[in-house]
Amino acid sequence: MTDFWVCGQCRSLNRGGSKTCYSCHAPYAPYVPDGGSTPVSSTPSPPGATSPAGPLVAGATSVAAATGMSGTVALSGTVATDVPPGPAPIAAAPSTTADNAPGILGGLIGGLIGAVAATVVWYGIVTTTHIQAGIVAIAVGWIVGQAVVLAAGRASLALVAISLGFTLAALAVSQYLITVRLINDILVEEAIGIQLPILVAPADAIGLLVDWFEHDPLTLLFWAIALFEAVVIPWRRAMGRPVRAWPAMPR
């Protein structure tokens, strides 16, 4: 059986033949207890020396006192940990796919709900007041951006694209429905006797939007502000900044 020694720096147990510590690689320097003069070792022999077989009761007591381990030292020179030295480390719970997901599905659902709500709000205001308030378009980007962030629950740069896409779709659909409604109101006032259908070919729908922008170019400015809102709200969330796109109103 080989003797052993306790490192004076890291309190690790090393075999007597080792000239350096297995753990911290410090040179042979046995641990000396406070108030003692003899290094903690099974024998005072230098590294490399062997000791005859026999119970190492004194060595076991010294090692237990130096390292804080409870147990006995077997004849083979190994520590029998019949009582654990301390509480066992708690293994971290394995992460799941749902925990690591950036909330893309939630952002998509929130974006869809926000886009529908913003469309209803804008269209409802125009049809109720009979005023084409283009400035209301700014609220579309704010509503969609907030809905995406709240529904996602997690910060992600992908939410910026989701918010931007749903905001653009909500703006286009809202403006198209408003344009069709205003044209039909004019047709009714002039007693033309025909109505523009809600569903038209995609090329005709794009043509109606282009005609509106030519009639009211300021709408493009409102769209640009709305799209900015849709980008900056999830962007601030992803960068860890407060989600507030509009400046605070003075009290």
Backbone as CSV, one residue per row, in Angstrom:
resi,resn,N_x,N_y,N_z,CA_x,CA_y,CA_z,C_x,C_y,C_z
1,MET,0.842,-1.190,0.000,0.000,0.000,0.000,0.880,1.244,0.000
2,THR,0.558,2.211,-0.782,1.318,3.452,-0.833,0.781,4.421,0.196
3,ASP,1.662,5.282,0.702,1.216,6.296,1.639,0.569,7.433,0.864
4,PHE,0.145,8.462,1.565,-0.529,9.570,0.937,-0.195,10.844,1.696
5,TRP,-0.525,11.977,1.072,-0.321,13.270,1.712,-1.389,14.239,1.236
6,VAL,-1.692,15.219,2.079,-2.734,16.208,1.802,-2.061,17.503,1.357
7,CYS,-2.494,18.023,0.203,-1.897,19.240,-0.346,-2.147,20.414,0.596
8,GLY,-1.117,21.192,0.843,-1.244,22.340,1.728,-1.992,23.506,1.127
9,GLN,-2.265,23.475,-0.198,-2.954,24.588,-0.850,-4.430,24.302,-1.093
10,CYS,-4.718,23.143,-1.705,-6.115,22.842,-2.049,-6.716,21.732,-1.208
11,ARG,-5.961,21.151,-0.254,-6.430,20.103,0.646,-6.844,18.851,-0.108
12,SER,-6.257,18.595,-1.256,-6.583,17.398,-2.010,-5.716,16.238,-1.541
13,LEU,-6.267,15.029,-1.622,-5.548,13.830,-1.216,-4.702,13.316,-2.377
14,ASN,-3.427,13.082,-2.137,-2.505,12.613,-3.170,-1.742,11.397,-2.671
15,ARG,-1.348,10.542,-3.593,-0.529,9.386,-3.238,0.884,9.835,-2.903
16,GLY,1.532,9.010,-2.096,2.844,9.388,-1.632,3.872,9.506,-2.734
17,GLY,3.686,8.784,-3.817,4.647,8.842,-4.909,4.524,10.062,-5.788
18,SER,3.476,10.875,-5.570,3.273,12.049,-6.401,4.100,13.214,-5.871
19,LYS,4.865,13.852,-6.746,5.674,15.002,-6.368,4.932,16.317,-6.554
20,THR,3.773,16.251,-7.219,2.923,17.428,-7.362,1.490,17.042,-7.046
21,CYS,0.675,18.033,-6.691,-0.727,17.780,-6.366,-1.496,17.438,-7.630
22,TYR,-2.373,16.443,-7.539,-3.162,16.050,-8.697,-4.155,17.146,-9.104
23,SER,-4.625,17.908,-8.109,-5.671,18.886,-8.398,-5.107,20.227,-8.837
24,CYS,-4.243,20.825,-7.993,-3.741,22.168,-8.304,-2.328,22.165,-8.874
25,HIS,-1.724,20.972,-8.986,-0.380,20.830,-9.573,0.687,21.604,-8.797
26,ALA,0.409,21.874,-7.519,1.427,22.527,-6.699,2.502,21.507,-6.317
27,PRO,3.743,21.915,-6.110,4.782,20.968,-5.692,4.482,20.403,-4.314
28,TYR,5.136,19.318,-3.991,4.909,18.598,-2.742,5.045,19.542,-1.555
29,ALA,3.915,19.775,-0.876,3.878,20.636,0.304,2.713,20.189,1.155
30,PRO,2.935,19.209,2.064,1.814,18.667,2.854,1.181,19.722,3.730
31,TYR,-0.086,19.521,4.009,-0.847,20.435,4.840,-0.434,20.285,6.300
32,VAL,-0.225,21.415,6.983,0.113,21.431,8.403,-1.059,22.047,9.143
33,PRO,-1.745,21.279,9.996,-2.888,21.850,10.740,-2.450,23.001,11.611
34,ASP,-3.430,23.881,11.925,-3.138,25.024,12.792,-2.657,24.542,14.144
35,GLY,-1.553,25.051,14.573,-1.007,24.687,15.859,-0.169,23.436,15.832
36,GLY,-0.096,22.766,14.687,0.677,21.533,14.609,1.991,21.767,13.917
37,SER,2.852,20.793,13.990,4.164,20.905,13.366,4.459,19.772,12.411
38,THR,3.565,18.778,12.373,3.796,17.612,11.517,2.837,17.659,10.346
39,PRO,3.325,17.564,9.121,2.408,17.551,7.974,1.439,16.394,8.067
40,VAL,0.235,16.613,7.539,-0.775,15.565,7.537,-0.392,14.558,6.486
41,SER,-0.006,13.404,6.885,0.427,12.345,5.978,0.364,11.049,6.727
42,SER,0.261,9.958,6.007,0.255,8.669,6.667,1.586,8.399,7.313
43,THR,2.670,8.867,6.709,4.020,8.752,7.253,4.745,10.030,6.936
44,PRO,5.809,10.363,7.701,6.571,11.563,7.391,7.544,11.377,6.254
45,SER,7.400,10.292,5.485,8.346,10.000,4.422,8.166,10.972,3.285
46,PRO,9.210,11.289,2.552,9.097,12.150,1.370,8.357,11.451,0.266
47,PRO,7.981,12.146,-0.771,7.259,11.517,-1.885,8.069,10.387,-2.473
48,GLY,7.347,9.313,-2.790,7.990,8.165,-3.424,8.228,7.038,-2.472
49,ALA,8.254,7.305,-1.156,8.502,6.242,-0.200,7.224,5.488,0.049
50,THR,7.342,4.216,0.369,6.192,3.360,0.651,6.240,2.959,2.094
51,SER,5.105,2.638,2.640,4.992,2.224,4.031,4.450,0.827,4.094
52,PRO,4.781,0.076,5.122,4.265,-1.287,5.255,2.763,-1.275,5.435
53,ALA,2.184,-2.441,5.109,0.734,-2.561,5.209,0.307,-2.476,6.649
54,GLY,-0.821,-1.939,6.865,-1.344,-1.796,8.225,-2.412,-0.742,8.244
55,PRO,-3.245,-0.694,9.294,-4.316,0.308,9.370,-3.734,1.695,9.531
56,LEU,-4.283,2.646,8.833,-3.812,4.028,8.869,-4.798,4.857,9.663
57,VAL,-4.921,4.532,10.923,-5.915,5.213,11.734,-5.531,6.668,11.935
58,ALA,-4.267,6.918,12.267,-3.841,8.303,12.478,-3.949,9.104,11.200
59,GLY,-3.533,8.503,10.093,-3.640,9.190,8.810,-5.069,9.490,8.440
60,ALA,-5.968,8.533,8.720,-7.380,8.740,8.408,-7.956,9.883,9.207
61,THR,-7.571,9.962,10.511,-8.080,11.051,11.342,-7.575,12.399,10.859
62,SER,-6.276,12.439,10.470,-5.709,13.692,9.996,-6.347,14.136,8.689
63,VAL,-6.543,13.177,7.782,-7.154,13.510,6.494,-8.581,13.990,6.690
64,ALA,-9.322,13.322,7.594,-10.696,13.741,7.841,-10.746,15.140,8.417
65,ALA,-9.788,15.432,9.312,-9.767,16.772,9.893,-9.343,17.808,8.883
66,ALA,-8.434,17.452,7.959,-7.930,18.429,6.995,-8.895,18.684,5.863
67,THR,-9.572,17.627,5.425,-10.436,17.762,4.246,-11.897,17.899,4.603
68,GLY,-12.302,17.590,5.849,-13.708,17.698,6.229,-14.526,16.516,5.795
69,MET,-13.887,15.394,5.366,-14.626,14.234,4.903,-14.943,13.333,6.076
70,SER,-16.141,12.782,6.070,-16.522,11.799,7.065,-16.359,10.422,6.460
71,GLY,-15.856,9.507,7.209,-15.666,8.173,6.666,-14.426,7.551,7.257
72,THR,-14.011,6.430,6.706,-12.833,5.724,7.166,-11.904,5.495,6.016
73,VAL,-10.632,5.311,6.325,-9.643,5.024,5.305,-9.419,3.534,5.274
74,ALA,-9.701,2.908,4.137,-9.551,1.467,4.005,-8.084,1.111,3.894
75,LEU,-7.789,-0.199,4.041,-6.414,-0.666,3.981,-5.809,-0.468,2.608
76,SER,-6.634,-0.348,1.600,-6.106,-0.163,0.253,-5.674,1.263,0.003
77,GLY,-5.915,2.152,0.955,-5.489,3.533,0.785,-6.543,4.422,0.187
78,THR,-7.763,3.940,0.027,-8.837,4.749,-0.535,-9.801,5.149,0.563
79,VAL,-10.517,6.218,0.365,-11.457,6.717,1.363,-12.812,6.105,1.120
80,ALA,-13.366,5.463,2.131,-14.697,4.869,2.018,-15.702,5.893,2.496
81,THR,-16.439,6.421,1.603,-17.383,7.497,1.936,-18.697,6.894,2.375
82,ASP,-18.715,6.293,3.596,-19.964,5.768,4.115,-20.932,6.887,4.471
83,VAL,-20.393,8.073,4.791,-21.223,9.254,5.019,-20.772,10.314,4.036
84,PRO,-21.630,10.852,3.222,-21.193,11.825,2.211,-20.618,13.060,2.867
85,PRO,-19.586,13.686,2.257,-18.946,14.857,2.845,-19.835,16.083,2.887
86,GLY,-20.887,16.116,2.132,-21.762,17.282,2.102,-22.960,17.008,1.217
87,PRO,-23.836,17.953,1.085,-25.014,17.746,0.235,-24.625,17.554,-1.215
88,ALA,-25.282,16.605,-1.845,-24.980,16.316,-3.237,-25.419,17.472,-4.116
89,PRO,-24.630,17.804,-5.148,-25.025,18.908,-6.037,-26.307,18.594,-6.766
90,ILE,-27.145,19.574,-6.866,-28.438,19.404,-7.539,-28.252,19.602,-9.029
91,ALA,-28.603,18.577,-9.786,-28.445,18.662,-11.236,-29.459,19.637,-11.808
92,ALA,-28.998,20.428,-12.757,-29.879,21.407,-13.399,-30.928,20.696,-14.230
93,ALA,-32.127,21.188,-14.175,-33.204,20.586,-14.950,-32.933,20.739,-16.431
94,PRO,-33.115,19.676,-17.199,-32.850,19.786,-18.638,-33.769,20.790,-19.289
95,SER,-33.184,21.616,-20.104,-33.976,22.633,-20.796,-34.806,21.990,-21.876
96,THR,-35.998,22.493,-22.053,-36.904,21.975,-23.060,-36.927,22.896,-24.262
97,THR,-37.494,22.403,-25.320,-37.588,23.210,-26.538,-38.469,24.426,-26.317
98,ALA,-39.516,24.252,-25.495,-40.409,25.380,-25.230,-39.701,26.475,-24.459
99,ASP,-38.766,26.068,-23.531,-38.056,27.085,-22.769,-37.111,27.880,-23.643
100,ASN,-36.511,27.223,-24.639,-35.531,27.898,-25.483,-36.160,28.601,-26.681
101,ALA,-37.410,28.333,-26.926,-38.045,28.943,-28.084,-38.152,30.440,-27.899
102,PRO,-37.894,31.231,-28.932,-37.925,32.688,-28.789,-39.318,33.283,-28.836
103,GLY,-40.392,32.473,-28.761,-41.736,33.007,-28.770,-42.223,33.374,-30.152
104,ILE,-41.744,32.696,-31.194,-42.151,33.026,-32.570,-43.636,32.765,-32.765
105,LEU,-44.109,31.604,-32.285,-45.528,31.284,-32.462,-46.411,32.290,-31.742
106,GLY,-46.021,32.631,-30.511,-46.797,33.636,-29.791,-46.778,34.980,-30.487
107,GLY,-45.615,35.347,-31.060,-45.543,36.599,-31.792,-46.432,36.604,-33.023
108,LEU,-46.493,35.470,-33.720,-47.363,35.377,-34.900,-48.838,35.515,-34.512
109,ILE,-49.220,34.828,-33.439,-50.616,34.914,-33.002,-50.940,36.334,-32.535
110,GLY,-50.023,36.907,-31.752,-50.251,38.273,-31.297,-50.291,39.269,-32.438
111,GLY,-49.411,39.087,-33.436,-49.415,39.973,-34.590,-50.716,39.891,-35.378
112,LEU,-51.229,38.666,-35.530,-52.493,38.503,-36.256,-53.639,39.179,-35.511
113,ILE,-53.706,38.951,-34.199,-54.780,39.575,-33.406,-54.647,41.094,-33.429
114,GLY,-53.410,41.589,-33.267,-53.201,43.031,-33.289,-53.546,43.646,-34.627
115,ALA,-53.220,42.954,-35.726,-53.522,43.481,-37.055,-55.030,43.563,-37.283
116,VAL,-55.748,42.518,-36.861,-57.206,42.534,-37.021,-57.817,43.641,-36.163
117,ALA,-57.336,43.767,-34.923,-57.878,44.806,-34.039,-57.582,46.200,-34.584
118,ALA,-56.368,46.419,-35.084,-56.019,47.733,-35.623,-56.843,48.059,-36.865
119,THR,-57.080,47.058,-37.702,-57.905,47.274,-38.895,-59.325,47.671,-38.517
120,VAL,-59.878,46.969,-37.550,-61.246,47.267,-37.108,-61.316,48.676,-36.511
121,VAL,-60.295,49.045,-35.719,-60.296,50.372,-35.088,-60.234,51.466,-36.149
122,TRP,-59.304,51.342,-37.078,-59.144,52.383,-38.097,-60.380,52.476,-38.994
123,TYR,-60.846,51.329,-39.458,-62.017,51.325,-40.341,-63.246,51.824,-39.591
124,GLY,-63.371,51.443,-38.313,-64.529,51.878,-37.538,-64.546,53.379,-37.321
125,ILE,-63.379,53.959,-37.069,-63.324,55.413,-36.859,-63.718,56.154,-38.135
126,VAL,-63.212,55.699,-39.280,-63.509,56.381,-40.546,-64.989,56.252,-40.903
127,THR,-65.553,55.046,-40.764,-66.955,54.842,-41.147,-67.914,55.500,-40.155
128,THR,-67.463,55.686,-38.920,-68.343,56.304,-37.928,-68.318,57.821,-38.031
129,THR,-67.142,58.392,-38.179,-67.011,59.853,-38.230,-67.106,60.409,-39.643
130,HIS,-67.003,59.513,-40.647,-67.016,59.927,-42.053,-65.871,60.904,-42.354
131,ILE,-64.783,60.735,-41.612,-63.592,61.562,-41.821,-62.412,60.629,-42.060
132,GLN,-61.700,60.852,-43.117,-60.523,60.051,-43.423,-59.346,60.580,-42.593
133,ALA,-59.223,60.078,-41.374,-58.165,60.520,-40.460,-56.943,59.627,-40.673
134,GLY,-56.068,60.078,-41.562,-54.886,59.273,-41.858,-53.943,59.135,-40.686
135,ILE,-54.022,60.103,-39.761,-53.134,60.039,-38.614,-53.427,58.831,-37.726
136,VAL,-54.628,58.287,-37.857,-54.978,57.096,-37.084,-54.119,55.909,-37.517
137,ALA,-53.556,55.969,-38.710,-52.708,54.877,-39.181,-51.507,54.664,-38.274
138,ILE,-51.065,55.723,-37.583,-49.924,55.582,-36.672,-50.251,54.597,-35.561
139,ALA,-51.518,54.602,-35.124,-51.920,53.693,-34.059,-51.853,52.242,-34.496
140,VAL,-51.940,51.977,-35.790,-51.878,50.598,-36.280,-50.534,49.977,-35.925
141,GLY,-49.449,50.686,-36.195,-48.127,50.151,-35.871,-47.931,49.954,-34.382
142,TRP,-48.462,50.867,-33.582,-48.325,50.743,-32.134,-49.105,49.542,-31.607
143,ILE,-50.330,49.366,-32.103,-51.156,48.242,-31.638,-50.518,46.909,-32.008
144,VAL,-50.077,46.775,-33.251,-49.485,45.507,-33.688,-48.181,45.236,-32.950
145,GLY,-47.334,46.246,-32.807,-46.066,46.050,-32.122,-46.256,45.610,-30.682
146,GLN,-47.165,46.258,-29.964,-47.426,45.872,-28.575,-48.021,44.474,-28.492
147,ALA,-48.914,44.128,-29.417,-49.527,42.800,-29.391,-48.488,41.709,-29.636
148,VAL,-47.552,41.944,-30.552,-46.508,40.958,-30.834,-45.618,40.755,-29.610
149,VAL,-45.214,41.839,-28.981,-44.312,41.745,-27.823,-44.997,41.052,-26.647
150,LEU,-46.243,41.419,-26.370,-46.944,40.835,-25.239,-47.250,39.359,-25.457
151,ALA,-47.613,38.980,-26.679,-47.963,37.585,-26.938,-46.732,36.691,-27.015
152,ALA,-45.603,37.229,-27.456,-44.393,36.406,-27.580,-43.855,36.023,-26.207
153,GLY,-43.822,36.964,-25.276,-43.334,36.664,-23.949,-41.826,36.582,-23.841
154,ARG,-41.114,36.513,-24.961,-39.661,36.427,-24.981,-39.121,37.417,-26.001
155,ALA,-37.958,37.925,-25.715,-37.334,38.877,-26.630,-36.674,38.141,-27.780
156,SER,-36.850,38.651,-28.997,-36.241,38.055,-30.177,-36.278,39.063,-31.310
157,LEU,-35.183,39.105,-32.061,-35.147,40.005,-33.215,-36.110,39.556,-34.302
158,ALA,-36.501,38.276,-34.294,-37.474,37.807,-35.275,-38.821,38.495,-35.105
159,LEU,-39.094,38.971,-33.896,-40.361,39.662,-33.657,-40.438,40.973,-34.425
160,VAL,-39.287,41.552,-34.755,-39.286,42.797,-35.534,-39.888,42.548,-36.910
161,ALA,-39.453,41.476,-37.563,-39.990,41.143,-38.887,-41.474,40.798,-38.807
162,ILE,-41.867,40.078,-37.754,-43.280,39.714,-37.605,-44.137,40.963,-37.421
163,SER,-43.696,41.852,-36.550,-44.452,43.081,-36.311,-44.531,43.939,-37.573
164,LEU,-43.419,44.052,-38.288,-43.404,44.857,-39.512,-44.336,44.272,-40.563
165,GLY,-44.313,42.961,-40.741,-45.158,42.333,-41.758,-46.638,42.484,-41.468
166,PHE,-47.038,42.236,-40.212,-48.458,42.358,-39.869,-48.919,43.813,-39.909
167,THR,-48.047,44.731,-39.553,-48.427,46.149,-39.632,-48.645,46.578,-41.071
168,LEU,-47.752,46.168,-41.954,-47.912,46.505,-43.375,-49.192,45.909,-43.933
169,ALA,-49.498,44.663,-43.559,-50.732,44.030,-44.031,-51.958,44.759,-43.481
170,ALA,-51.920,45.142,-42.198,-53.058,45.842,-41.607,-53.270,47.207,-42.259
171,LEU,-52.173,47.913,-42.547,-52.291,49.211,-43.208,-52.903,49.074,-44.601
172,ALA,-52.418,48.079,-45.356,-52.910,47.896,-46.719,-54.393,47.512,-46.733
173,VAL,-54.760,46.546,-45.878,-56.157,46.092,-45.845,-57.069,47.225,-45.370
174,SER,-56.642,47.930,-44.323,-57.478,49.023,-43.802,-57.680,50.111,-44.840
175,GLN,-56.580,50.524,-45.468,-56.694,51.583,-46.475,-57.530,51.138,-47.663
176,TYR,-57.415,49.883,-48.048,-58.226,49.379,-49.163,-59.716,49.399,-48.809
177,LEU,-60.056,48.894,-47.607,-61.464,48.878,-47.205,-62.021,50.292,-47.076
178,ILE,-61.211,51.194,-46.548,-61.655,52.584,-46.418,-61.871,53.215,-47.798
179,THR,-60.967,52.936,-48.732,-61.095,53.496,-50.085,-62.350,52.984,-50.765
180,VAL,-62.607,51.677,-50.644,-63.817,51.104,-51.248,-65.064,51.723,-50.616
181,ARG,-65.058,51.917,-49.307,-66.215,52.502,-48.630,-66.462,53.940,-49.087
182,LEU,-65.392,54.728,-49.190,-65.566,56.118,-49.626,-66.051,56.201,-51.070
183,ILE,-65.537,55.325,-51.921,-65.994,55.332,-53.321,-67.464,54.967,-53.401
184,ASN,-67.896,53.952,-52.628,-69.301,53.551,-52.651,-70.205,54.649,-52.087
185,ASP,-69.709,55.403,-51.082,-70.508,56.515,-50.564,-70.704,57.582,-51.630
186,ILE,-69.657,57.832,-52.397,-69.772,58.820,-53.475,-70.747,58.338,-54.549
187,LEU,-70.682,57.045,-54.851,-71.595,56.488,-55.860,-73.045,56.584,-55.393
188,VAL,-73.283,56.393,-54.111,-74.645,56.490,-53.588,-75.130,57.941,-53.639
189,GLU,-74.258,58.884,-53.272,-74.648,60.293,-53.290,-74.976,60.771,-54.701
190,GLU,-74.263,60.262,-55.680,-74.493,60.690,-57.054,-75.529,59.828,-57.764
191,ALA,-76.095,58.902,-57.023,-77.151,58.040,-57.566,-76.703,57.332,-58.835
192,ILE,-75.486,56.833,-58.796,-74.973,56.098,-59.956,-75.699,54.775,-60.098
193,GLY,-76.031,54.160,-58.986,-76.768,52.911,-59.036,-75.892,51.679,-59.054
194,ILE,-74.615,51.833,-58.929,-73.720,50.669,-58.873,-72.857,50.802,-57.620
195,GLN,-72.327,49.657,-57.193,-71.466,49.619,-56.027,-70.181,48.859,-56.369
196,LEU,-69.084,49.329,-55.800,-67.797,48.651,-55.994,-67.742,47.452,-55.043
197,PRO,-67.494,46.257,-55.558,-67.464,45.084,-54.679,-66.281,45.151,-53.716
198,ILE,-66.461,44.475,-52.585,-65.387,44.451,-51.589,-64.184,43.662,-52.103
199,LEU,-64.458,42.520,-52.700,-63.394,41.663,-53.206,-63.191,41.933,-54.691
200,VAL,-62.007,42.366,-55.037,-61.649,42.605,-56.432,-60.349,41.879,-56.724
201,ALA,-59.918,41.919,-57.954,-58.660,41.285,-58.328,-57.493,41.989,-57.622
202,PRO,-56.419,41.257,-57.290,-55.269,41.892,-56.617,-54.724,43.096,-57.368
203,ALA,-54.699,43.027,-58.711,-54.191,44.161,-59.483,-55.090,45.383,-59.309
204,ASP,-56.411,45.151,-59.260,-57.330,46.272,-59.068,-57.202,46.853,-57.657
205,ALA,-56.968,45.976,-56.655,-56.798,46.465,-55.283,-55.547,47.332,-55.165
206,ILE,-54.458,46.890,-55.797,-53.227,47.688,-55.770,-53.440,49.010,-56.488
207,GLY,-54.202,48.974,-57.595,-54.494,50.206,-58.321,-55.278,51.193,-57.475
208,LEU,-56.234,50.688,-56.664,-56.994,51.576,-55.792,-56.091,52.241,-54.749
209,LEU,-55.139,51.462,-54.202,-54.222,52.035,-53.215,-53.310,53.088,-53.845
210,VAL,-52.829,52.803,-55.057,-51.966,53.763,-55.744,-52.736,55.047,-56.040
211,ASP,-53.985,54.904,-56.470,-54.796,56.093,-56.736,-55.010,56.907,-55.460
212,TRP,-55.177,56.205,-54.324,-55.377,56.935,-53.077,-54.120,57.705,-52.678
213,PHE,-52.950,57.063,-52.825,-51.699,57.735,-52.475,-51.464,58.967,-53.365
214,GLU,-51.882,58.884,-54.618,-51.766,60.050,-55.491,-52.731,61.143,-55.068
215,HIS,-53.900,60.735,-54.568,-54.886,61.712,-54.116,-54.483,62.334,-52.774
216,ASP,-53.874,61.526,-51.888,-53.484,61.999,-50.553,-52.085,61.476,-50.224
217,PRO,-51.029,62.133,-50.709,-49.659,61.653,-50.461,-49.275,61.667,-48.983
218,LEU,-49.951,62.455,-48.172,-49.621,62.502,-46.753,-49.856,61.151,-46.072
219,THR,-50.679,60.314,-46.671,-50.914,58.989,-46.108,-49.625,58.182,-46.023
220,LEU,-48.731,58.378,-46.982,-47.458,57.653,-46.968,-46.633,58.029,-45.739
221,LEU,-46.709,59.282,-45.316,-45.988,59.688,-44.117,-46.546,58.979,-42.885
222,PHE,-47.856,58.895,-42.801,-48.465,58.199,-41.675,-48.089,56.710,-41.685
223,TRP,-48.050,56.130,-42.869,-47.622,54.734,-42.985,-46.187,54.565,-42.496
224,ALA,-45.323,55.484,-42.878,-43.913,55.384,-42.476,-43.778,55.454,-40.951
225,ILE,-44.540,56.330,-40.307,-44.489,56.426,-38.848,-45.027,55.151,-38.205
226,ALA,-46.108,54.615,-38.777,-46.680,53.380,-38.236,-45.688,52.222,-38.351
227,LEU,-44.999,52.127,-39.486,-44.013,51.064,-39.656,-42.826,51.247,-38.711
228,PHE,-42.467,52.497,-38.458,-41.405,52.762,-37.497,-41.808,52.283,-36.101
229,GLU,-43.043,52.553,-35.717,-43.541,52.073,-34.435,-43.486,50.549,-34.371
230,ALA,-43.865,49.896,-35.459,-43.884,48.435,-35.484,-42.494,47.839,-35.346
231,VAL,-41.483,48.574,-35.776,-40.102,48.075,-35.686,-39.487,48.383,-34.332
232,VAL,-39.668,49.602,-33.857,-38.942,50.048,-32.666,-39.461,49.369,-31.397
233,ILE,-40.732,49.009,-31.337,-41.266,48.394,-30.115,-40.640,47.022,-29.858
234,PRO,-40.681,46.055,-30.795,-39.999,44.778,-30.519,-38.479,44.904,-30.507
235,TRP,-37.933,45.890,-31.233,-36.477,46.081,-31.217,-36.010,46.486,-29.813
236,ARG,-36.714,47.401,-29.180,-36.349,47.788,-27.823,-36.463,46.608,-26.868
237,ARG,-37.465,45.773,-27.064,-37.630,44.595,-26.206,-36.459,43.637,-26.391
238,ALA,-36.037,43.425,-27.630,-34.924,42.505,-27.893,-33.610,43.051,-27.351
239,MET,-33.452,44.370,-27.332,-32.223,44.985,-26.827,-32.255,45.201,-25.316
240,GLY,-33.336,44.763,-24.683,-33.432,44.904,-23.242,-33.765,46.294,-22.770
241,ARG,-34.353,47.110,-23.613,-34.714,48.473,-23.243,-36.215,48.555,-22.968
242,PRO,-36.669,49.568,-22.276,-38.097,49.700,-22.006,-38.882,49.814,-23.307
243,VAL,-40.003,49.112,-23.350,-40.840,49.128,-24.550,-41.728,50.356,-24.493
244,ARG,-41.236,51.449,-25.067,-42.023,52.691,-25.128,-41.584,53.454,-26.354
245,ALA,-42.407,53.395,-27.378,-42.045,54.030,-28.640,-42.416,55.495,-28.663
246,TRP,-43.505,55.847,-27.964,-43.946,57.241,-27.947,-43.331,57.961,-26.762
247,PRO,-42.949,59.230,-26.881,-42.398,59.961,-25.720,-43.444,60.158,-24.649
248,ALA,-42.989,60.189,-23.419,-43.912,60.367,-22.296,-44.521,61.769,-22.351
249,MET,-45.810,61.820,-22.112,-46.515,63.096,-22.143,-46.250,63.850,-20.831
250,PRO,-45.976,65.139,-20.910,-45.746,65.905,-19.679,-47.019,66.017,-18.858
251,ARG,-46.852,65.970,-17.559,-48.007,66.071,-16.674,-48.373,67.523,-16.392
